[in-house]
Amino acid sequence: MGKWLARLTALGVALVLAAPVTAAQAADPATTGKKTVRIGSIQSVDSMNPFLAVRLIAGQLQRWTYMFLTAPDPKTLKPGPDLAESWESSDDGLTWTFKIRQAKWSDGQPVTAHDAAWTFNKIMTDDAAKTGNGPAVENFETVTATDDRTLVIKTKAPQASMLSNPIPIVPKHIWEKVGDMATFENETYPAVTNGAYIPIEHKKDNYVKLKANPDYWQGKPKIDELQVIFYENPEAAIAGLKKGDIDLIGRLAAPQFEAGAGDPNIVQWNTPGRRAAYLQINHGATTSDDKEIGDGHPALKDPKVRQAIHHAIDKQALVDQVQNGLAVPANGSIVPPMYTDFFWEATGADKISFDLAKANQILDEAGYKKGDDGVRTMPDGKRKLEMRFSIHTDTPTEDKLAQFLTGWFKEIGITLTTRKLDSNKFTEETGSTALFDIAISGWSVNPDPEEVLATHLCSRRPTPTGEGGGTESFYCDKQYEDLYQSQLKELDATKRADMIKQMQQRLYTDAPVIAIYYPNNLELYRKDRITSITPIPAGKQGEGILYGGASGYPMITLDAPAVATGASAEGGGSNTGMIIGIAAAAVVVLGVGGFLLSRRRKTTSDERE
C-alpha cells in the first residue's frame, strides 16, 4: 500500500550508499536458464519484516509473498477471496467470521486460522508490531481462531472496510519465536511465506530475489524468479531498461516515461492512476492534545487565505507544463477518478477555478493589504505573507511546480520561497515537527479509500512527545470526524460512498490540503522480455496498473521466455550503477497509516502506497 511512520517512514529512512551491483550479481537469466523477470525500483526495501516495513516497495513485496484475508478482485477491485475463502458478518456488524482455506506455508506446514489470529493479536498488543499497519486493528475488540479453519473478529463498532484489511498473514510457528520485534529484520532465507513468491535473497539497498511458490493456492506463477533491482534514480533505471538489465519499471514521472519513446523493444504503458498529488498546508499544526507545534505562517490558519491560494493555482497548466499532459487536473479531492464509486468532483458554484482576480479580492476583503513592494501583510500589519514551499532535492518536476506556484502567488501578493530537502529532512519537517508552510505531498489510494481518509483525523496527529501520528495534514475537524465515524459503521455501500464524498468535499472547502492533479500511471517494459502480463483492474482497454497496483495479481500473470544456460542476454552483467536506498514517503502514500507514517503515502520522491 502509503507520514505514517511513514512520514517517518512513508518517507523516512536514511539514504544509504551501497556498493555497485551488477545485473549478474542479482541474477542474469542468460546464465540461469530460468524464466526470470527483473523490475527496476528507485526505492529500496526498508525492512523484510512486514510488521515494521512501511515503504511502498515493501508493501508490493508483501502482496507478492504473503496471503491476506482478502484481495481485490482483478476485474472489479472489490474484495475477493485470498486466505479467506468466504466470510459473513453478524446482523449488528460487530462480528465477522472467516472460513480459512486449506493451504501450506512454503516450509510445508499447514496454514490455519491460528496464524491469522496470532498475526492480528501481535499487532494489537505489541507497539513495535503496530509500525506497519497499526490503524488497521484499532477497531478490533478480539480476534480468535475457534478451530483451524475458522477465524472470528469482533469489533468495537461496525467496520465497513473490514474486507479491505491491509495486513499480510504470517506463520505463527515462525514468528512466535521472535524476541524483539523492533529489531528483527526477517532476513533468513528462504523465508517462510504462503503467497505467489518466496523471498530467497536480499542484498540491502541493491536487490531482492523471489522464487515462484509451487504450492500457491492459485497455482505456481509462470516465471521461475522475480527480482527487484534498486536504482539511484529513474534515469539510471531507464538506462538499465534500455540496456536490458531490467525488464519493467513503473511509477515514472512524465519526462522519464517519455524517454522510453522510440525504442522498438519498449512498451509505454500510460493508464489512469491511483494517486492524488496535493499541497499540504500548515494551517496551524497541533499535537493530539491540541498544543501548537511547528512554525507555520499564521496567515495559513485563515480559511480565506487557503481559499485564495486555491484560486491562484492553474491546475490545467500544471498538468500541461509539469506533467506533460500525463495527468488529470484535480477538481476534486484526495480520491482519484479511477475509483468511480468514491470519486467526488466539485461542480457549479462549489468548484474553485483558477482566478487571480478572485484570489486578490478574497485577500483584500479579509484585510491582507499589499505594500509598496506588492507583498501583503497580516491584518495587524506585523508580518508579511512570505512563505516557504518544501520540495524534495533533485526532483525536477517539483522544481518546475515551484516555479509556477511562485509566479502565481506573486500575483496575489504572497512571496513563495522554495526549500529543497532530502527525504529524511522532508519527512521530519512536514511530519512531527511541522517546520513548514506549504509542501508537496500525495498518496496512492487503495480501492477502499479509508486509509487515506484516516490520515486527516484528529487521532493521527503526533503525541506531545512527537510519537505515533500518521497525519497528512494535522487536520482536526468535527464535521470531518463525524462523517468518518459514520462511514466506518455504514454497511450500505451507496450510503457509505456518499459520506466519503462529503468528507472529500469538506477537505476541498476547508483546504488543509489542496489537490492539484491525479498523475497517470506511467510504466515502461520490454516486450522482448515480458511476453504477457495482466494489469489490475483487468479487462478494460487502456486501463490497469502493472507494477504498484493495489494487488499483486499482475505479477502472478507474468510470463517471459526462458533463456538457455550459457546463452547471452542483452545487457546481462552490465553495471546497474551505484544504488541508494530512498526513504519512502510515503504512497506516498499510502503510507504507507496510523500505519505509522508512511505506508501508503506518496510524494514524488518518497512514495507511500
C-alpha positions as CSV (number, residue, x, y, z in Angstrom):
1,M,0.0,0.0,0.0
2,G,1.2,4.7,1.9
3,K,3.5,10.2,7.4
4,W,2.5,7.0,8.6
5,L,5.8,6.4,10.4
6,A,5.6,6.5,7.0
7,R,6.2,10.1,7.0
8,L,8.6,8.9,9.3
9,T,8.6,6.2,7.2
10,A,6.4,6.8,4.3
11,L,9.0,8.8,3.9
12,G,11.5,8.3,6.4
13,V,14.5,6.2,6.2
14,A,18.1,7.2,5.9
15,L,19.7,7.4,2.5
16,V,22.3,4.7,2.4
17,L,25.1,4.4,-0.1
18,A,25.7,0.8,-1.3
19,A,28.3,-0.9,-3.3
20,P,27.7,-1.2,-7.1
21,V,25.6,-4.1,-8.0
22,T,25.6,-5.8,-11.4
23,A,22.7,-7.5,-13.2
24,A,24.8,-10.7,-13.0
25,Q,25.0,-10.3,-9.2
26,A,21.3,-10.0,-8.9
27,A,20.8,-12.9,-11.3
28,D,21.3,-13.0,-15.0
29,P,18.7,-15.1,-16.9
30,A,21.3,-15.6,-19.6
31,T,23.2,-17.9,-17.2
32,T,20.4,-19.4,-15.2
33,G,18.2,-21.0,-17.8
34,K,15.2,-19.7,-15.9
35,K,12.2,-17.6,-16.7
36,T,13.3,-14.5,-14.8
37,V,11.7,-11.0,-14.8
38,R,13.6,-8.1,-13.3
39,I,11.8,-5.0,-12.0
40,G,13.6,-1.7,-11.5
41,S,12.8,0.4,-8.5
42,I,14.2,3.7,-7.2
43,Q,13.1,2.9,-3.7
44,S,14.8,0.2,-1.7
45,V,13.2,-2.0,0.9
46,D,13.3,-0.6,4.4
47,S,12.6,-4.0,6.1
48,M,11.7,-7.5,5.2
49,N,9.8,-7.7,8.4
50,P,6.1,-7.0,7.4
51,F,5.3,-5.7,10.9
52,L,8.0,-2.9,10.5
53,A,8.1,-2.2,6.8
54,V,6.4,1.0,5.7
55,R,7.9,1.8,2.3
56,L,5.8,1.3,-0.8
57,I,8.1,-1.2,-2.3
58,A,7.9,-3.3,0.8
59,G,4.1,-3.2,0.5
60,Q,4.4,-4.5,-3.0
61,L,6.7,-7.3,-1.9
62,Q,4.2,-8.3,0.7
63,R,1.5,-8.6,-1.9
64,W,3.6,-10.9,-3.9
65,T,4.8,-13.1,-1.0
66,Y,2.0,-13.3,1.6
67,M,-1.7,-14.0,1.6
68,F,-4.2,-11.6,3.1
69,L,-7.6,-12.3,4.4
70,T,-9.0,-10.9,1.2
71,A,-7.5,-9.4,-2.0
72,P,-9.0,-7.0,-4.6
73,D,-10.8,-8.8,-7.4
74,P,-8.6,-8.5,-10.5
75,K,-11.5,-7.1,-12.6
76,T,-13.7,-5.1,-10.2
77,L,-11.2,-4.3,-7.4
78,K,-13.9,-5.2,-4.9
79,P,-12.8,-7.6,-2.0
80,G,-12.4,-11.1,-3.2
81,P,-11.1,-14.4,-1.6
82,D,-7.5,-14.9,-0.6
83,L,-6.6,-16.6,2.6
84,A,-10.3,-16.5,3.5
85,E,-12.5,-18.5,1.1
86,S,-15.7,-16.9,2.4
87,W,-17.0,-14.7,5.2
88,E,-20.1,-13.5,6.9
89,S,-20.9,-10.7,9.4
90,S,-23.5,-10.7,12.2
91,D,-26.6,-8.6,11.9
92,D,-25.2,-5.9,14.1
93,G,-22.0,-5.7,12.0
94,L,-19.8,-6.4,15.1
95,T,-18.7,-10.0,14.5
96,W,-17.0,-11.3,11.3
97,T,-16.5,-14.9,10.7
98,F,-13.9,-16.0,8.1
99,K,-13.5,-19.5,6.6
100,I,-9.8,-20.0,6.1
101,R,-8.8,-22.0,3.0
102,Q,-6.6,-25.1,3.2
103,A,-3.1,-24.0,2.1
104,K,0.5,-24.6,3.0
105,W,3.4,-22.5,4.1
106,S,6.5,-22.7,2.0
107,D,8.1,-25.0,4.6
108,G,5.3,-27.5,4.2
109,Q,3.4,-26.6,7.4
110,P,-0.4,-26.1,7.1
111,V,-1.8,-22.5,7.1
112,T,-4.5,-22.2,9.7
113,A,-6.8,-19.6,11.3
114,H,-4.4,-19.6,14.3
115,D,-1.8,-17.9,12.0
116,A,-4.2,-15.1,11.3
117,A,-5.3,-14.8,14.9
118,W,-1.7,-14.6,16.0
119,T,-0.8,-12.0,13.4
120,F,-3.7,-9.7,14.3
121,N,-3.2,-10.1,18.1
122,K,0.5,-9.4,17.8
123,I,-0.2,-6.0,16.2
124,M,-2.9,-5.3,18.8
125,T,-0.6,-5.9,21.7
126,D,3.0,-5.1,20.6
127,D,3.9,-1.5,19.9
128,A,6.7,-2.3,17.5
129,A,4.4,-4.6,15.5
130,K,2.0,-1.7,15.1
131,T,4.6,0.2,12.9
132,G,3.4,-1.1,9.6
133,N,-0.3,-1.5,9.9
134,G,-1.4,-0.5,13.4
135,P,-4.5,1.5,12.5
136,A,-6.0,-1.5,10.7
137,V,-6.7,-3.2,14.0
138,E,-7.6,-0.1,16.1
139,N,-11.3,-1.1,16.0
140,F,-10.7,-4.8,16.8
141,E,-12.1,-6.0,20.2
142,T,-10.9,-9.6,19.9
143,V,-9.5,-11.9,17.3
144,T,-9.8,-15.7,17.9
145,A,-9.4,-18.9,16.0
146,T,-12.2,-21.2,17.0
147,D,-10.6,-24.1,15.0
148,D,-8.1,-24.5,12.3
149,R,-10.5,-23.2,9.6
150,T,-12.5,-20.5,11.4
151,L,-11.4,-17.0,12.3
152,V,-13.6,-14.7,14.3
153,I,-13.0,-11.0,14.6
154,K,-15.2,-8.9,17.0
155,T,-15.1,-5.1,16.6
156,K,-15.8,-2.3,18.9
157,A,-18.1,-0.7,16.3
158,P,-19.2,-1.8,12.8
159,Q,-16.4,-1.6,10.3
160,A,-17.3,-1.2,6.6
161,S,-13.7,-1.6,5.5
162,M,-13.2,-5.0,7.2
163,L,-12.8,-6.7,3.8
164,S,-10.0,-4.4,2.8
165,N,-7.7,-5.2,5.7
166,P,-4.1,-4.5,4.5
167,I,-2.3,-6.9,6.9
168,P,-0.3,-9.9,5.5
169,I,-0.7,-13.1,7.5
170,V,2.5,-14.6,8.8
171,P,3.2,-18.1,10.1
172,K,2.7,-18.3,13.8
173,H,5.2,-21.2,14.2
174,I,8.0,-19.0,12.9
175,W,7.1,-15.6,14.2
176,E,6.2,-16.5,17.8
177,K,9.9,-17.3,18.3
178,V,10.9,-13.7,17.6
179,G,12.1,-11.9,20.7
180,D,12.3,-8.2,20.0
181,M,10.1,-7.3,17.1
182,A,11.5,-3.8,16.8
183,T,15.0,-5.2,15.8
184,F,14.0,-8.3,13.8
185,E,14.7,-7.9,10.1
186,N,13.4,-11.3,8.9
187,E,16.4,-12.0,6.7
188,T,16.7,-15.7,7.0
189,Y,16.2,-17.3,3.5
190,P,14.3,-18.8,2.0
191,A,11.7,-17.0,4.0
192,V,8.5,-18.9,5.1
193,T,5.6,-17.4,3.2
194,N,2.4,-18.5,1.6
195,G,2.0,-16.1,-1.4
196,A,2.8,-16.5,-5.1
197,Y,6.6,-16.0,-4.5
198,I,9.1,-16.9,-1.8
199,P,11.9,-14.4,-0.9
200,I,15.3,-16.3,-1.4
201,E,17.8,-13.5,-1.2
202,H,18.1,-9.8,-0.3
203,K,21.1,-7.6,-0.6
204,K,20.2,-4.4,1.3
205,D,19.8,-1.4,-1.0
206,N,20.7,-3.5,-4.0
207,Y,18.1,-6.2,-4.8
208,V,15.6,-8.7,-3.7
209,K,15.2,-12.1,-5.3
210,L,12.0,-14.2,-5.2
211,K,11.2,-17.7,-6.5
212,A,7.9,-19.0,-7.6
213,N,5.9,-20.8,-5.0
214,P,4.8,-24.2,-6.4
215,D,2.1,-24.6,-3.6
216,Y,0.5,-21.2,-4.1
217,W,-3.3,-21.6,-3.9
218,Q,-3.9,-20.0,-7.3
219,G,-1.2,-22.1,-8.9
220,K,2.5,-21.7,-9.4
221,P,3.4,-18.4,-11.3
222,K,4.5,-18.8,-14.9
223,I,8.0,-17.4,-14.3
224,D,10.6,-19.0,-12.1
225,E,12.1,-16.0,-10.5
226,L,11.1,-12.4,-9.9
227,Q,13.8,-9.8,-9.0
228,V,13.6,-6.2,-7.8
229,I,16.7,-4.2,-8.5
230,F,17.2,-0.9,-6.8
231,Y,18.5,2.2,-8.7
232,E,19.7,5.6,-7.6
233,N,17.2,7.5,-9.8
234,P,14.7,7.0,-12.6
235,E,17.2,8.0,-15.3
236,A,19.6,5.2,-14.2
237,A,16.8,2.7,-14.2
238,I,15.6,3.7,-17.6
239,A,19.2,3.3,-18.9
240,G,19.2,-0.1,-17.4
241,L,15.9,-0.9,-19.1
242,K,17.2,0.1,-22.5
243,K,20.3,-2.0,-22.0
244,G,18.3,-5.0,-20.9
245,D,19.4,-5.0,-17.3
246,I,15.8,-4.8,-16.2
247,D,12.5,-5.6,-17.8
248,L,10.0,-3.3,-16.3
249,I,9.8,-0.1,-14.3
250,G,6.7,1.8,-13.0
251,R,5.7,4.9,-11.1
252,L,7.5,7.2,-13.5
253,A,7.3,10.9,-13.9
254,A,6.4,12.2,-17.3
255,P,10.0,13.1,-18.5
256,Q,11.3,9.6,-17.6
257,F,8.3,7.9,-19.2
258,E,8.8,9.9,-22.5
259,A,12.4,8.8,-22.5
260,G,11.2,5.3,-23.5
261,A,9.7,6.5,-26.7
262,G,11.2,5.4,-30.0
263,D,12.7,2.1,-28.7
264,P,11.1,-0.8,-30.6
265,N,11.6,-3.1,-27.7
266,I,10.0,-0.9,-25.1
267,V,6.2,-0.6,-24.5
268,Q,4.9,2.7,-23.0
269,W,2.1,1.9,-20.6
270,N,0.0,5.0,-19.9
271,T,-3.2,4.5,-18.0
272,P,-5.3,6.2,-15.3
273,G,-3.5,6.2,-12.0
274,R,-4.4,5.6,-8.3
275,R,-2.5,8.6,-7.0
276,A,-3.5,12.1,-5.9
277,A,-0.9,14.8,-5.8
278,Y,-1.6,17.8,-3.5
279,L,-0.3,20.7,-1.5
280,Q,-0.1,20.2,2.2
281,I,-0.9,23.4,4.1
282,N,0.4,24.1,7.6
283,H,-2.9,25.6,8.8
284,G,-1.8,25.5,12.5
285,A,-0.3,22.2,13.3
286,T,-1.1,20.7,16.7
287,T,-0.4,17.6,18.7
288,S,-3.0,15.1,19.8
289,D,-3.6,17.2,23.0
290,D,-4.2,20.3,20.9
291,K,-0.8,22.0,21.6
292,E,0.6,24.1,18.8
293,I,3.8,22.9,17.2
294,G,6.0,24.0,14.3
295,D,6.4,27.4,12.7
296,G,3.8,27.6,10.0
297,H,2.8,31.0,8.8
298,P,-0.1,32.3,10.9
299,A,-1.9,33.6,7.8
300,L,-2.5,29.9,6.7
301,K,-4.7,29.5,9.8
302,D,-7.2,31.7,7.9
303,P,-9.5,29.6,5.6
304,K,-9.8,32.7,3.4
305,V,-6.1,32.7,2.7
306,R,-6.2,29.0,1.9
307,Q,-9.2,29.6,-0.4
308,A,-7.3,32.4,-2.1
309,I,-4.3,30.2,-2.6
310,H,-6.5,27.6,-4.2
311,H,-7.9,30.1,-6.7
312,A,-4.3,31.1,-7.5
313,I,-3.4,27.6,-8.9
314,D,-3.9,26.8,-12.6
315,K,-4.2,23.1,-12.4
316,Q,-4.6,22.6,-16.1
317,A,-1.4,24.5,-16.7
318,L,0.4,22.2,-14.1
319,V,-0.9,19.2,-15.9
320,D,0.3,20.5,-19.3
321,Q,3.6,22.0,-18.2
322,V,4.7,20.0,-15.2
323,Q,3.2,16.6,-16.0
324,N,3.5,17.0,-19.8
325,G,-0.2,16.4,-20.1
326,L,0.1,13.0,-18.5
327,A,-2.3,13.7,-15.5
328,V,-5.8,14.9,-14.8
329,P,-6.5,18.3,-13.2
330,A,-7.8,17.8,-9.6
331,N,-11.2,19.5,-9.5
332,G,-11.9,17.2,-6.6
333,S,-10.0,16.0,-3.5
334,I,-7.9,13.1,-2.4
335,V,-9.5,10.1,-4.2
336,P,-8.6,9.8,-7.9
337,P,-11.2,9.3,-10.6
338,M,-10.3,5.7,-11.3
339,Y,-12.3,4.8,-8.2
340,T,-15.6,5.8,-9.6
341,D,-17.6,4.6,-6.6
342,F,-15.9,7.1,-4.3
343,F,-14.6,9.8,-6.6
344,W,-16.0,13.3,-5.8
345,E,-15.6,16.3,-8.1
346,A,-16.7,19.9,-7.4
347,T,-19.2,21.3,-9.9
348,G,-21.0,24.6,-10.3
349,A,-20.6,27.1,-7.5
350,D,-18.6,24.7,-5.4
351,K,-15.8,24.5,-8.0
352,I,-12.8,26.6,-7.2
353,S,-11.4,27.8,-10.5
354,F,-8.1,29.5,-11.4
355,D,-9.0,33.2,-10.9
356,L,-6.2,35.5,-9.8
357,A,-8.7,38.4,-9.6
358,K,-10.9,36.4,-7.3
359,A,-8.0,35.4,-5.1
360,N,-6.9,39.1,-4.8
361,Q,-10.5,40.1,-3.9
362,I,-10.7,37.5,-1.2
363,L,-7.4,38.7,0.4
364,D,-8.4,42.4,0.1
365,E,-11.7,41.8,1.8
366,A,-10.0,39.8,4.6
367,G,-7.7,42.7,5.4
368,Y,-4.4,41.5,3.9
369,K,-3.2,44.7,2.4
370,K,-0.5,45.0,-0.3
371,G,2.6,47.1,0.5
372,D,4.6,49.2,-2.0
373,D,6.6,46.1,-2.9
374,G,3.4,44.2,-3.8
375,V,3.6,41.8,-0.8
376,R,0.7,41.6,1.5
377,T,0.9,41.8,5.3
378,M,-1.2,40.3,8.1
379,P,-4.3,42.4,9.0
380,D,-2.3,43.7,12.1
381,G,0.5,44.8,9.7
382,K,3.2,43.0,11.7
383,R,4.2,40.2,9.3
384,K,4.4,39.9,5.5
385,L,2.9,37.0,3.6
386,E,6.2,35.4,2.9
387,M,6.0,31.6,2.9
388,R,8.2,28.6,2.2
389,F,7.4,25.8,-0.3
390,S,9.1,22.5,0.7
391,I,10.0,20.1,-2.0
392,H,12.5,17.2,-2.4
393,T,16.1,17.6,-3.5
394,D,16.8,16.6,-7.1
395,T,13.2,16.3,-8.2
396,P,12.9,18.3,-11.5
397,T,9.1,18.1,-11.6
398,E,8.8,19.6,-8.2
399,D,11.2,22.4,-9.2
400,K,9.0,23.1,-12.1
401,L,5.9,23.1,-9.9
402,A,7.6,25.5,-7.5
403,Q,8.3,27.9,-10.4
404,F,4.7,28.1,-11.4
405,L,3.4,28.5,-7.9
406,T,5.9,31.2,-7.1
407,G,4.8,33.2,-10.1
408,W,1.0,32.9,-9.4
409,F,1.4,33.6,-5.7
410,K,3.4,36.7,-6.5
411,E,0.4,38.0,-8.5
412,I,-1.8,37.8,-5.4
413,G,0.8,39.3,-3.0
414,I,2.3,36.2,-1.5
415,T,6.1,35.6,-1.7
416,L,6.9,31.9,-2.0
417,T,10.5,30.7,-1.4
418,T,11.4,27.1,-2.4
419,R,13.2,24.9,0.2
420,K,14.8,21.7,-1.2
421,L,15.1,18.9,1.4
422,D,16.4,15.4,1.3
423,S,13.8,12.7,2.1
424,N,14.7,12.4,5.8
425,K,14.6,16.1,6.4
426,F,11.4,16.5,4.3
427,T,9.7,13.7,6.4
428,E,10.8,15.3,9.7
429,E,9.8,18.9,8.8
430,T,6.5,18.1,7.2
431,G,5.7,15.5,9.9
432,S,6.1,15.5,13.6
433,T,8.0,18.9,13.8
434,A,5.7,20.8,11.4
435,L,8.5,23.2,10.3
436,F,7.0,24.2,7.0
437,D,4.3,26.4,5.4
438,I,3.3,24.6,2.2
439,A,4.7,21.3,1.0
440,I,4.3,18.9,-2.0
441,S,2.6,15.7,-0.9
442,G,0.4,13.0,-2.2
443,W,-1.0,9.5,-1.7
444,S,-1.6,6.3,-3.7
445,V,-5.1,5.4,-2.9
446,N,-6.5,1.8,-2.4
447,P,-9.8,0.7,-3.8
448,D,-11.3,1.3,-0.4
449,P,-10.1,4.8,0.5
450,E,-10.5,4.6,4.2
451,E,-6.7,4.6,4.8
452,V,-6.1,7.9,3.1
453,L,-9.2,9.4,4.7
454,A,-7.9,8.4,8.1
455,T,-4.7,10.4,7.7
456,H,-6.8,13.5,8.2
457,L,-8.2,12.5,11.6
458,C,-7.5,14.3,14.9
459,S,-6.2,11.0,16.3
460,R,-3.5,10.8,13.6
461,R,-1.7,13.9,14.9
462,P,1.6,13.2,16.8
463,T,1.6,12.8,20.6
464,P,3.1,15.6,22.8
465,T,6.4,13.7,22.6
466,G,6.3,13.5,18.8
467,E,5.5,9.8,18.6
468,G,2.9,8.0,16.7
469,G,0.9,10.1,14.3
470,G,0.4,9.3,10.7
471,T,-1.2,12.6,9.8
472,E,-1.1,14.0,6.3
473,S,-2.4,17.4,7.3
474,F,-2.6,17.9,11.1
475,Y,-6.3,18.3,10.4
476,C,-8.8,18.1,13.3
477,D,-12.3,19.0,12.3
478,K,-15.5,17.8,14.0
479,Q,-17.6,17.7,10.8
480,Y,-15.0,15.5,9.1
481,E,-14.6,13.3,12.2
482,D,-18.3,12.7,12.4
483,L,-18.5,11.8,8.8
484,Y,-15.6,9.4,9.1
485,Q,-17.2,7.6,12.1
486,S,-20.5,7.4,10.2
487,Q,-19.0,5.9,7.1
488,L,-17.0,3.4,9.1
489,K,-20.2,2.0,10.5
490,E,-22.3,2.2,7.4
491,L,-22.7,-1.2,5.7
492,D,-24.9,0.1,2.9
493,A,-22.3,0.7,0.1
494,T,-24.2,3.6,-1.6
495,K,-24.8,5.5,1.7
496,R,-21.2,5.0,2.7
497,A,-19.9,6.2,-0.6
498,D,-22.0,9.4,-0.2
499,M,-20.4,10.0,3.2
500,I,-16.9,9.6,1.8
501,K,-17.7,12.1,-0.9
502,Q,-18.9,14.5,1.8
503,M,-15.6,14.1,3.5
504,Q,-13.7,15.0,0.4
505,Q,-16.0,18.0,-0.1
506,R,-15.1,19.1,3.4
507,L,-11.4,18.8,2.7
508,Y,-11.8,20.7,-0.6
509,T,-13.7,23.6,1.0
510,D,-11.6,23.9,4.2
511,A,-8.3,23.2,2.3
512,P,-5.9,21.6,4.8
513,V,-4.7,20.0,1.6
514,I,-5.2,21.2,-2.0
515,A,-5.3,18.5,-4.6
516,I,-3.6,19.7,-7.8
517,Y,-3.7,16.7,-10.2
518,Y,-4.1,13.0,-10.5
519,P,-0.9,11.6,-12.2
520,N,-1.4,8.9,-14.8
521,N,0.1,5.5,-14.2
522,L,3.2,5.6,-16.3
523,E,5.3,2.4,-16.8
524,L,7.8,1.0,-19.3
525,Y,8.5,-2.6,-20.1
526,R,10.5,-4.6,-22.6
527,K,8.2,-6.6,-24.9
528,D,11.2,-8.9,-25.9
529,R,11.4,-9.9,-22.2
530,I,7.8,-9.8,-20.9
531,T,5.6,-11.8,-23.2
532,S,2.4,-11.4,-21.2
533,I,1.1,-9.6,-18.1
534,T,-2.4,-8.8,-17.0
535,P,-3.0,-5.3,-15.4
536,I,-5.3,-4.6,-12.5
537,P,-8.1,-3.9,-12.9
538,A,-8.1,-6.3,-15.8
539,G,-10.3,-6.4,-18.8
540,K,-10.8,-2.7,-19.6
541,Q,-8.9,-1.5,-22.7
542,G,-6.4,1.3,-21.8
543,E,-6.8,0.8,-18.1
544,G,-5.0,-1.0,-15.3
545,I,-1.7,-0.9,-13.4
546,L,1.2,-3.4,-13.9
547,Y,3.5,-2.6,-11.1
548,G,2.4,-0.7,-8.0
549,G,-1.3,-1.6,-8.1
550,A,-3.5,-2.4,-5.1
551,S,-3.0,-6.1,-5.7
552,G,-0.1,-8.5,-6.6
553,Y,-2.2,-10.1,-9.4
554,P,-0.2,-8.8,-12.4
555,M,3.0,-10.4,-11.1
556,I,1.2,-13.7,-10.8
557,T,0.3,-13.5,-14.5
558,L,3.8,-12.6,-15.7
559,D,5.4,-14.7,-18.4
560,A,8.8,-14.4,-20.1
561,P,10.9,-16.5,-22.4
562,A,13.4,-19.0,-20.8
563,V,17.0,-18.4,-21.7
564,A,19.2,-21.4,-22.0
565,T,22.2,-21.7,-19.8
566,G,25.2,-20.1,-21.4
567,A,23.3,-18.0,-23.9
568,S,24.0,-14.3,-24.0
569,A,21.4,-11.8,-22.9
570,E,21.4,-8.2,-23.9
571,G,22.8,-6.1,-21.1
572,G,23.3,-9.1,-18.9
573,G,26.0,-8.5,-16.3
574,S,26.4,-4.8,-17.0
575,N,26.7,-2.5,-14.1
576,T,23.4,-1.0,-12.9
577,G,25.2,1.7,-11.1
578,M,25.5,2.9,-7.5
579,I,22.4,2.2,-5.5
580,I,20.9,4.5,-3.0
581,G,18.0,3.5,-0.7
582,I,15.4,6.2,-0.9
583,A,13.3,7.0,2.1
584,A,9.8,6.1,1.4
585,A,7.2,8.5,2.0
586,A,5.0,7.5,1.6
587,V,2.4,6.1,-1.1
588,V,3.2,8.0,-1.0
589,V,1.2,7.3,0.3
590,L,-0.2,5.4,1.2
591,G,1.8,5.5,4.0
592,V,2.1,3.9,3.6
593,G,-1.2,4.9,8.0
594,G,-1.8,5.2,11.7
595,F,0.1,2.9,10.0
596,L,2.8,4.9,11.4
597,L,3.6,7.4,8.9
598,S,4.1,6.2,5.7
599,R,2.9,3.1,4.5
600,R,0.9,4.2,1.6
601,R,1.7,7.9,1.3
602,K,3.3,9.2,-1.7
603,T,5.1,12.2,-2.7
604,T,7.1,12.4,-5.9
605,S,10.3,11.1,-4.3
606,D,9.1,9.2,-1.3
607,E,6.1,7.3,-2.3
608,R,3.7,5.6,0.1
609,E,1.2,3.2,-1.1
